[in-house]
């Protein structure tokens, strides 16, 4: 099992002028202590589950580009991109650029998006429930076509592209990996079954059910479910009441359910101390599972 550090709270990084150096130190430490991946949330305002919307929030792909320059091996992605926030051709180009400039470390993490207040507040495209799923599938198809080398037009219901020319092509072979994230057991997991290299769900008590539903969706589309990596989101808190031992028990639970990578935010990440504890007490242990 592997750990991925997820960044979703920038409120502990100090004043704006301090945030870049702090993030650079955090990313380097995460890489040094053995985190396999580094993900950032794709929001523009802070969400209510984490804090107040006025708290600091950084744009995801600009942040990933900055962190790429301060790391050399850790894989980089959003968890997850809101599918309507960027035109599909632009999104494919962004991920391609990140992949090329990092030597093949970029993922496309993507979902439907859900924060209508944020989207409408900043004038970003949004849609109803069905429309967001339709747009997500078209976006996946467009990115896959861009990464295939084809420059043919795309005439979808929601997006029309005169050409999917994409030069240079990604470094990752055969293309950047795709992670589809979200809680929907029917439509989200069906899209994961059709297009994704990995799926991501919340690692709570119903996480095992999500794996069962993924198997069913794979059967529906005629794909081997073992081709899809199971990943979960779960907080990496080593300073709470249960400490590192309690976290290890939860990670073992997820491992035994079939998850192989856990993405997690570290609470109050204002320094690298908790990352170092994770690197000394947790990552070596789960690496043997």
C-alpha positions, -999 to +999 in steps of 0.1 A: +000+000+000+011+036-007+002+070+007-005+102-013-005+135+004-036+156-004-035+194+000-069+209+007-062+236+033-038+265+029-048+284+059-018+272+080+008+284+056+011+320+068+008+352+049+005+351+011+043+358+007+051+328+029+029+303+012+052+294-017+082+286+004+060+266+028+045+246+001+078+239-015+092+226+019+061+204+024+063+189-011+100+182-008+095+166+026+066+144+013+088+132-015+117+125+008+098+105+034+082+083+008+048+096-003+040+082-038+018+110-050+009+146-042-026+159-050-043+192-046-080+201-043-096+218-073-116+245-056-113+283-059-131+290-026-126+269+006-154+244+011-176+243+042-164+208+051-129+222+057-133+258+067-148+292+058-150+301+021-130+332+027-100+312+038-070+310+014-074+287-017-049+283-046-058+274-082-050+238-086-029+235-118-008+266-111+000+250-077+009+217-093+032+234-117+049+252-089+053+220-068+066+202-099+096+226-099+104+217-063+102+179-067+116+152-089+098+119-085+065+123-067+034+120-090+012+150-093-026+154-098-058+171-087-082+152-065-102+159-084-107+184-113-142+198-116-151+186-151-169+218-161-143+243-149-120+241-179-128+235-215-118+199-224-093+208-250-076+232-226-077+207-198-060+181-220-033+206-229-027+215-193-023+179-182-001+172-212+021+202-204+025+191-168+033+156-179+059+167-204+077+192-181+078+166-152+090+137-172+057+118-170+045+125-134+011+139-143-023+123-137-057+135-148-079+133-117-114+143-126-150+142-114-183+160-122-178+189-097-204+198-072-199+234-059-224+254-078-220+284-054-183+286-062-188+281-099-216+307-103-198+331-080-168+332-103-187+329-136-175+294-144-195+269-164-218+246-144-248+224-153-274+202-138-267+167-125-273+149-158-255+176-178-223+174-156-221+136-162-225+140-199-199+167-200-175+146-179-178+117-203-172+140-233-142+155-216-127+121-210-132+111-246-117+144-258-086+140-236-081+104-247-083+115-284-058+143-278-034+118-262-039+093-290-022+116-316-054+121-335-063+156-347-098+147-359-127+170-351-150+162-322-187+169-325-202+161-291-235+173-276-218+197-253-184+203-269-174+208-305-137+209-314-124+215-349-092+196-342-076+178-313-041+186-324-018+182-293+019+188-297+040+177-280+024+145-270+026+134-233+057+117-220+037+091-200+032+059-220+007+053-234-008+085-219-013+103-185-032+080-161-068+089-154-084+088-120-122+092-117-133+103-083-167+107-066-193+089-045-218+079-072-221+041-074-239+040-108-228+067-131-194+077-115-182+042-112-195+033-147-173+061-161-144+048-140-151+013-154-151+026-190-122+051-190-101+052-157-069+037-146-079+044-109-110+052-090-112+072-058-139+071-031-142+082+005-126+056+028-154+054+053-174+024+064-191+019+030-158+019+011-160-019+005-194-015-011-179+009-036-154-018-047-183-043-051-202-017-072-171-011-093-169-048-101-205-047-113-199-017-135-169-034-150-190-064-158-215-041-174-189-027-198-169-059-203-137-048-185-115-066-161-120-048-127-084-057-118-072-032-144-085-003-122-066+008-091-087+012-060-078+044-041-095+060-011-095+094+006-089+093+044-074+118+068-038+111+077-039+123+114-010+110+136-015+136+163-052+128+171-064+106+200-056+074+181-022+084+170-001+065+144-013+032+157-050+041+151-042+054+116-024+021+108-055+002+119-077+022+095-052+018+067-051-019+073-089-020+071-087-002+037-059-025+025-079-056+035-109-042+015-087-040-016-075-004-017-038+000-027-033+038-024-048+061+002-049+099-004-050+119+028-048+154+041-027+161+072-046+183+096-031+217+104-002+211+081+018+242+091+052+223+093+068+192+081+067+174+115+037+153+109+050+142+075+082+131+091+062+110+116+042+094+087+075+087+069+091+070+099+061+051+115+035+046+088+049+045+053+075+018+061+048-004+077+022-002+050+049-007+024+051-043+035+014-050+030 
